Amino acid sequence: MDYSQFLYMKEELSLIAVIVIIFVADLFVSPDAHKKDGKVHLNTLLPVILMAIHTLINLVPGTAADAFGGMYHYLPMMTIVKSVLNVGTIIVFLLAHEWLAREDTFIKQGEFYVLTLSTLLGMYFMISAGHFLMFFIGLETASVPMAALVAFDKYRHHSAEAGAKYILTALFSSGLLLYGISLIYGTVGTLYFEDIPAGITGNPMQIMAFVFFFVGMGFKISLVPFHLWTADVYQGAPTAVTSFLSVISKGSAAFVLMAVLIKVFAPMVAQWQEVLYWVIIASITIANLFAIRQQNLKRFMAFSAISQAGYIMLGVIGGSAQGMTALVYYVLVYMVANLGVFTVIAIVEQRSGKIEMDDYNGLYLTNPKLAFLMTLALFSLAGIPPFAGFFSKFFIFMAAFQSGFHLLVFIALVNTVISLYYYLLIVKAMYINKNETPIAAFKSDAYSKASMILCLAGIIAIGIASIIYETIDKFSFGM
Amino acid sequence: MNFLSLFVLVPLLMLAGLWMSKGIKAIRGVMVTGSTILLGLAIALTCMYLNERGAGNTAEMLFRADTMWYAPLHIAYSVGVDGISVAMLLLSAIIVFTGTFASWQMKLQTKEYFLWFTLLSMGVFGFFICVDLFTMFMFYEIALIPMYLLIGVWGSGRKEYAAMKLTLMLMGGSAFLLVGILGIYFGSGATTMNLLEIAKLHNIPFAQQCIWFPLTFLGFGVLGALFPFHTWSPDGHASAPTAVSMLHAGVLMKLGGYGCFRIAMYLMPDAAKELSWIFLILTGISVVYGAFSACVQTDLKYINAYSSVSHCGLVLFAILMMNQTASTGAVLQMLSHGLMTALFFALIGMIYGRTHTRDVRELGGLMKIMPFLSVCYVIAGLANLGLPGLSGFVAEMTIFVGSFQNFDAFHRTMTILATTSIVITAVYILRLVGKILYGNPVNEEHLKLTDATWDERFAVICLIVCVAGLGIAPFWISHMIGDSVLPVVSQLIR
């Protein structure tokens, strides 16, 4: 056996190293729950530094390669996507610090990091898969630890409930997906991505296979009509986990869907475009209408995330290289903006226990910096220039428009106005509404600050610095 | 770096300065310095532009510069100005300058107020200097969103409703616009978003033009208060704080007319010719309906807002007449309306600040109480109804002369109908002046009020000088504009 093949997997290997180091470190320095001296031993610094190193050494894309007979398929684009996910994970670690420092969670810190990174590892394998089994293993590796993370605050009724909901829907969707894969195997006789397209003719069996596969992915990305678990799970899960779920899990699944559609289902492009067309319209519109009525901010962000997923799919639908660039760029921008919002939600929830929109009334007067970051992040989500969200929305619309989906772009644009309405509701709450008992002024800790600064820098710089888009564009591929 | 980029750079520096400044003195200092520099820049630009033209430079746009931004998408930061944009930049600089003084007394969260105010003006300046579709659209949106907070936080009356309505309607307009812009870009098959290049190519298929032209025109038309999408304007203006009303009616609404002319008509002349009758009818309704609505309002700001609908309707009306005289008149009308509406809103703000009412029925005899403000109000009113010697006359005269040059019955009828707005304007302005300025004071409390302070006088006098200047010596600017509308008009009559 040629062991040098392992080198193609250097990203996965270095992530495994990070996981092992944290795991071992956790064994040695884990505080004895009975003799707690009040200090946080394995603090956030170690995972953040390790992840930063891991991100940096894997930043430069290599050359395309196959390993293990095509089971593992590497393309330079994947390094870009993985780096995006890494940055997101670092921000999630930073914003989780305050929550993890709490009495009941701080003995479980190590578990949080290991589980999160295992999920990330699963996503890595899913992204780089060259074979449906590899893909499925990656998907499951990403899903199962996620359920444990959702139920992390197991003494909280909501969290446990959300965990159960998540694992059940995840299993159900995996089942459907697996069924789709088996149908493909039945009609084509292979599971290698490279060999499948030759056998795809678009016969009814294959269409059925595609539909099952798509439904399974639709659950992961939480597209309408497969979104029903989202709001409950987002609300119940600890805020840091919700933020991870809403950006990293979603972003990776969206990219993987696009890659598989391009690589495997290319001969069936007419069929999957038709399906995506309606799913996009439904996701954007229905989620927007539901978001207007939400009071709980985490539920609100859940519906906002569903509609954003619809926008992300606009990059997929054309199947073009430009669409892929727009998609990855959109995911990056969406990630910093969404994590910005979640940082504020998390810190406010930790300090005051408040999570309803009315509680945010008058936040600007007591905590202007938090309110300011939140405003910019919401503006970015709504696509207001000069923030990055404007650029990502423009580019993704441009990609879909170029592929000829004029009406779809128009519907999506009308929906941005609706989304602007509900994002402005929060801005209105913070700046305009009066409050008798506003959230008291407080100072956030260094980790939350770091997370805020990273998000803020991202929101402002990613749009203006065109180099990021151009770098992504260099490596993207289409049909 | 190009000279024109200073118009974006200075507001950016002002934002940074405001961010760091502490205390009201520092904030005012930054604002006054910044807006004076901007005004100076605008005047210098006008002189340089006239010099350059005088020296025989006949390029369509002067001071052009391109910086590639998003190379894979052919998006560049391209700047350049012609007579129209120079006029608009001058107008914007004057309004920002006087608006700063008009909000001198702002007490509540001054820093944030000026931050959003400056961001808004940055968007406006950026829009007028750019010739690239993407950057123009970006600056257009930058100019829109601060309105929400400016009205929502610092406004009066039904401010939350008005702010939300205004933002959503204008953003809805920009959704139309974005589709239109993408349509233009892909329809022309151009490898650039530079609108001069796209106009030169002139190869958007006619069938596509007929889809993208109405979308683009409507998108900008919403901001230009095109009937039936004008409803945000009265509510928005009535609820906004003084300087924001000034900037909004004075400059922001001009983005609509400018965009319709520069993007919709310039790039899609064939569809413009084919479909102009629909929009002519709509703008005709705007002109007459706005004027009639102003007659029955009782709130000073509403009167002015509806009068703005009427006058801005005239701008769109004129550009749809598609000849050089009418288009020149349209740009003159933008200038004139910008100046006199700003003057009006400034005066209303000052009167409201003293009497705490804008209801016409509760005001009277102000001439005795605050003579300075009242005299200025009369001047603004006379400019509004088109008295010769003031700016309104020059603009409306040019528009109607130009419109009448179209020989067919439809255009002539529309012109005659639109001219009636002059009479209706006279009705509401004169009634208003008679009611609130002359006669006896309605409220005894008002007798104790004082006249304008120095900062208010300064802002008002600046505007009056401009209004009168434009009225007395219009030719240098109308020549400058007239030469610059020619490339667009020649596309239209080709």
Interface residues (C-beta under 8 A of the other chain):
Chain A: Q322 T325 F379 I384 P385 P386 F390 F394 F395 F397 M398 F401 Q402 H406 V409 F410 L413 V414 T416 V417 L420 Y421 L424 V427 K428 Y431 I432 S466 Y469 E470 D473
Chain B: W69 Y70 A71 P72 L73 I75 F134 F137 M138 F139 E141 I142 I145 Y148 L149 G152 V153 K159 E160 M164 T167 L168 M171 G172 A175 F176 L178 V179 L182 G183 F186
